[in-house]
Amino acid sequence: MKKLLTIFTSLTLLTTITTPLVGCLNDQTNNQQYQEPAWVKTFAKAVVENKETVRVAYENYYVDTNTKTIWDQRDYLDIAKNNNLFIYLQAANNLTEATQYLQLIDTADMGMTTKGKEPITFDSNFESNQFITQDTSAGGVALMAHQKFDDILNSSKAKTTWSDAAREDFIKFASMSYKYKGEDRATWWNSNHWEKLLSTEKNIPDLKNPSIVYSELDLYNQWAAGNPGMNVPLSVVAKGLFKLHATTQKHVFRLEVNSNEYWINNNGEVVTYSLPHWGFMFQIYDTPNQQEWTKDHLAFSSPQLPIINKETFKYQDIKDYLLQSDYLSFNDQETTKFKDNKIMDS
C-alpha cells in the first residue's frame, strides 16, 4: 500500500468492437444514440444461467470481482480506449434502483487534506455531480492535460512570483517542490480565480462532526490555508464523470466514464479539459442500505479507471512508467492474462 500511495497520490484512456452491433438505444441521459454490442445479450444470458447476482463486463470480457483493498491494484481499464462498462445487477429493475447499490469513489478526495469529503452521487439524470479532487501523480509527474500545464506555466503568478528553480520544478514535474516558500504555498497554480468554479452550497459533512457542513469553496479555503505535501493543483471534476444508462437487457446497465475537468484559462474563460487521474473507481454492494456498506457486503470493486490519453502532459513518459512498473491495462492483456474471460467469440 505504501508503494502505491507513493506512486499514485496527490500528497506526496475507445477500442473498436469487432462483434456485430445491435440495439440502437436513445440514452436517457444525453439523447445520443449508442450502438450496444451484441455480446451484451450473451453476457446477460450467461449470468442468469450461472445464477449470479452481480457481474461486470468490459470489451466482451468478464471483469473479475476484486474485493481486495482499493490500493491493491495492478490492472487498470484504459478508459481512453473504451469508456463503457456493463453491470449486471439482479436486484435492480431500473436505473434508480441500480444507483442504490453503486458507490462512486475518488481515492484522492479532499478528505485527505481538509475537514470534508465530498460525496460523489448520481443526479436525476443519472450523471455524477461536480466535485473537487487533488491531482494525482505517476512516476513523480502530476497528471494533467497539457493545456492546463501550459495555462499554469504562462500564468500571471508564474511570471511574477515563481523563482527560476520553481519554474524548473514545474516544467519537470507539473507540481511544486516542498521547498517553495511563497505566500501562496498551496495556491501557486491558481492565477485566474479558479475558486469561482466552486459551489457555495453547504452540503459536505465534516468528517468528525456530520452536523457541521461545508461547501466546495470552504474546502478550497481550508486547502489554501494548509500545507499540502507534494503541492499539486486541484481540479474541479466535471459533471458526468460517471453516467448510468439502461440497456436492452433486463438487469444490465451501462456505466459510461468521462473524465474531464472545468478550468479557467488565462483569458478568463471557463473551459473543459480532459482529466487524467489515478483514483476514480466504483464499488458494488449487495445491499442498498449504505449503513451496511462494509467489506462483508462488498460484491465488486472495480480496477482503476484512468483516462491517460495524448492530451496528457508527458503522456509517453507516464505510459512508459506504468509499463515499467508493471501497471498494465486490462485492454492490453485480453488475449493473454484474461483470455479465459471472453464472453462471446467474434
N, C-alpha and C positions, 0 to 999 in steps of 0.2 A: 504493500500500500504506500509506503513512504517513497519508493521509487517512482510510482505512478503520480503521486502528488507532486514530486519534483518536476516530472516531465510535463504534466498537463494541469496546471492550476494558474490562476491569476495572481496568487500570492507568492510567491517566490520570485458529396461530391455527387444522364438518362440513357441506360443501355437499351439498344433496340431489341425488342422481344421478337423472337423468331417464330413463336407459335401463332396460330390464327387468332384474330381479334374478333370478339363478339360483344354483344350487349352494349350498344352505344347509350350512355346514360347522360341525362341532363342533371348535373350535380346540384344538390340542394344548397350548396354554399357559395358557388361562384358563377353559376349559369354557363360554365364552359363544358363542352362535351368531352367525355373521357372514354376512350376505347378500352373496355375491360378485356383483359387477356382470357383466352379460352381455358387456360389451366385453372382459373379460379373456380370454375364449376367442378372440375376434378378434385380440387383441394377440398371444397365443401363436402362433396360426396364421401371422400376418403375419411375425413374427420368424423363424420356421422357414423360410418361403418365401424370405425375404431372406438366409438363411444367416448370420444374425448370432449372435454368441456371448454378448453382453451387451447388455441393453436395459432401460430403466426407464420405467415409465408411471405416470401420476397423473391422476385425474379424466377418464379417457378420452382422454388426450393423451400423446404421447411426451414425455419429458423429455430434451432434447438432451444428449449427452455433453459434459461440460465438463472438460477436462484442464488448464485453466489453474491458476494459483496459487489456493489456498483463500481468499486475500484479495481476489481479483479477481472480485467478485460484486455484481450489482445486483438480480437477480431472486431472490426467495425464495419458498418454498412456505408458504402460510398454513395452518399445521397446526391452528390454531384452527377452521378451516372444514372441513378434511378431513385426517385424520391417518393415511391409509393409502396407501402406495406399492406398486407391483408390480414385481418384479425378475425378468427372465429371465436365468438362468444355465445355459448349455448344459452346463457341466462339472459341475453339481451335480444329483444324483439325489434328494437328501433334505435335510432341514434341517441335519443335522450337516455334510454336505459344503458346503452353502451358506455356513455361518458361516466356513468356512476361506478364503473369498475376500473377506469383508467387513471393512473397518476402520471402527470407530466412533470418531468424533472430537469433541473439545471444544476449540475454539481458545482458550478461556480457562482451560486446565488449570493445575494448580498448579505445573507445571514452570516457569512464567514467574516465579515468586516464591519457590519453595522448591527443595530439592535433589532432589525426586522428582516423577515424572509418573505418576499413577495410570492404569493401563490400563483401558479400557472393553471388557469381554468378555461373551460370552453364557454363561449357566449351562446346566445340563442341561435346563431347561425353555425354553431359547431366549429368555430375558429378560436384558437387560443388568444388570450389577451396580450396586449403590450406589457413588457416588463423590463427591468434593468438587469444586466449581468456584468460581470467583470471579464474583460478579455483574457483568454487563456493563452498558453504558450506551448510550443513544441520545439525541443532542442534549444531552448533559450530564446526563441524568436516569438514575439507576440503574434497571435493570429488576427489578421485584419485584412480587409480589401486594400489593394494598392491605392485606390482613390482616397481612402481615409488616411493612409500613410502620407500621401502627397499633401493632403489638406493640412495635416498637423505639421509636417516639415516646413511648409510655406506659410504657416500661420503667423499672426502678429506676435504671439508670445515667443515663438521660435526665433523670430527675428530680433526681438528686443530683450528677452530675459535669459535665453539659453547661453551657456558658455560653449566654447568650441568643443570641449570634452563631452558636454551633454548632447550636443548635436551629433557628435561621432557615435555616442552610445545609441541614440535613437536610430540612426541610419543602419547600424548593425543589427539591433535587436527589436526595434519598434516599441521599445519601452525605455524607462529612465532609470539610471543607476540609483541604488540606495544612497549613493554619495551626493546626489542632487540636494542642495540645501536652500533652494529658492523658497520664498514665502508661499508660493503655490505648489508646495510639496506634493500634493495629491492631485492637483488640477492643472498641471503644466500643459496638458493636451487640450484644454478647453479654452479656446480663444474667442469663440463665437456664441457664447451663452447657450451652450448645449442644454443646460438645465431648463430652457424654455420648452423643451420637448416633453417634460415630465408632468405627470398628473399631480394635482394638489388635493385629490380626494383621499381622505384618511380612511384607508381600508386594509392596511397592512398591520397585523397584530405584533406587539412586542414579543420577542422570543421568550422572555421570562414572565411577563405580566400581560396576558392577552387583552386585558381591559384597556390597556394603552394602545392606541393605534397611530400609525404614521402614514404619510403619503410618499410617493416616489421622490418628491422634492426633499422631503425630510431625510430620506435615506441618503440622497446625494449630499446634503449638507453635513450629515454625520461622517460620510466618507471624506469630504473635503477637509473636515476638521481633524481627521485621523492621520495615521502614519502607515499607509499600506506597504506591504512587503516588497514585491518586485516593482511596484509603481507602474502599472499598466493603465491604459484608458478604460473607461466604462463604455457600454453600448446599450442603446435602447432597442431591445429585440422587437421587431415589427410584429404587429397583429397578424395572426395566421401562420406562426411557426408550425403549428400543428393544425390540420384541418381534417375533420372526420366526415366520411361520405357513406351513403348507402351503396349497396351493390345489387346485382341481380340475384344473389344467393341469400337465402334466409340465414340469419345469424352471422353473416360475413360482412365486415365493414372495411373500408379502405382508409388508411391513415396516410395523409399526404404531408410531407415535411418540406417547408420552405424557409430556409434560414437567411433572413435579411434584417438589416437594422436601419433605423431612422438616424439621420445625421444632419448637421448644419454645416455647409461648406463655407469657404472663405468669401463667397459672395452673399452670405447671409441667407442662402436658400435651403429649405428643408428638402433633403434628397434621401433616396433609399439605396443603400449599398448591400452587396452580398455580405453575409456574416459567417466567415469560417470560425468554428468554435468547437472545442472539445469539452463536452459536458452535457449536451442535450440527449435525453433518452426518455423512455417511458416504462412503466411497470403495470402489470395487470394483477388484480386481486380476485379472489374467489367470493368476495362479499362486497356489496355496495356500501356497507357501513364503514366509513372512514375511521371510526374509533377502533376498528378491528384490523386496520391495515398494518399488520406486523409480518415478520418473516414467516410465521406459521400459516398465514393466509396468502402469501405471495405465490401466484401461479406462473408468472413470467416476468423476466427482467431483460429488457432489450439490450443489444450492443449499443455502443456509442453511435450517434447519427450526425457526423460532421459533414459540412459542405466545404470541401477543400478543392477549389477549382482554380482556373488560370487567372481569376481576378484576385487571388490571394497574394499578399506581399511575400516575396521569396518562395513562391509556390513550389518550384522544383527542389529547393533546399529542404523544405518541410516534407515533401513526399519522399525524398531520399532518406531523410532522418527516420521517418516512420518505418520504412522498409528495413533499414539497417538495424533498427531497434526491435525488429520482429513484431511490429504492429501492422497487421495485414488486413486488407479489405476482404469482406465476405465475397464480394464480386469477383476478385481475382483468384479465389480458391474453390469456385463452384465445380470445377472439373477435377479437383484434387481432394482436398480435405473434406468437402461437403458433397462429393459426387453421389453418395448414397441418400442424400436428402432430396433429390429431384422428385418432383411431383408428377409431371406428365412428359413423355417423350415428344420431341418436336415433330 
